[in-house]
Amino acid sequence: MSASQGPVPPHPSRALTQEETALLLARDLPAHLATLDAAGFPRITPIWFVFAEGVFYMTSVAGKRHLADLARDPRAAICIDDEEHVSVAGRRRNRQVKGRGRAELFADEEGMWTRRITHKYTAGAEGEALAQRRAAQPRIVIRLSLERLIAIGTLGTPPSDEQPTPAAP
């Protein structure tokens, strides 16, 4: 950047409406769950989720490191974000929901949460088959109750679910 161009202005951002937040959380985007390992360092785990009644629900196969982290220290954070592939004026529109809170762990004995989460990400007969396979494994539910939730987007308008076509050069 040359001195004559000056600094790049900050991204204009705004809080997402409740409807925009709900739409983002309903999409089949993975979350990124942050836990604290035994040495106190963050561990980031991509994970499928559902958001119901103000709580994030996820499941994981028993024995995973992030489950051990949460059993030792229930503090966790989560981020779900969506960014358009095409930039406008050198910037890409995005939306994000970030939260932090405390997790509870319990067995998904009937596989209800595992099936519900799987159906969000995979539909039809293929989704049902995957849900049955996943629910047959010993899985643990992560129930993340939030102490704080932030939902923001940049460039004033939330990105569409459609992928815009870039202009020809």
Buried (B, 14 or more C-beta within 10 A) or exposed (E): EEEEEEEEEEEEBBEBEEEBBEBBBEEEBBBBBBBBBEEEEEBEBEBBBBBEEEBBBBBBEEEBEBBBBBEEBBBBBBBBBBEBEEEEEEBBBBBBBBBBBBBEBEEBEEBEBBBBBBBBBBEEEEBBEBBEEBBEEEBBBBBBBBEEBEBBBBBEEBBEEEEEEEEEE
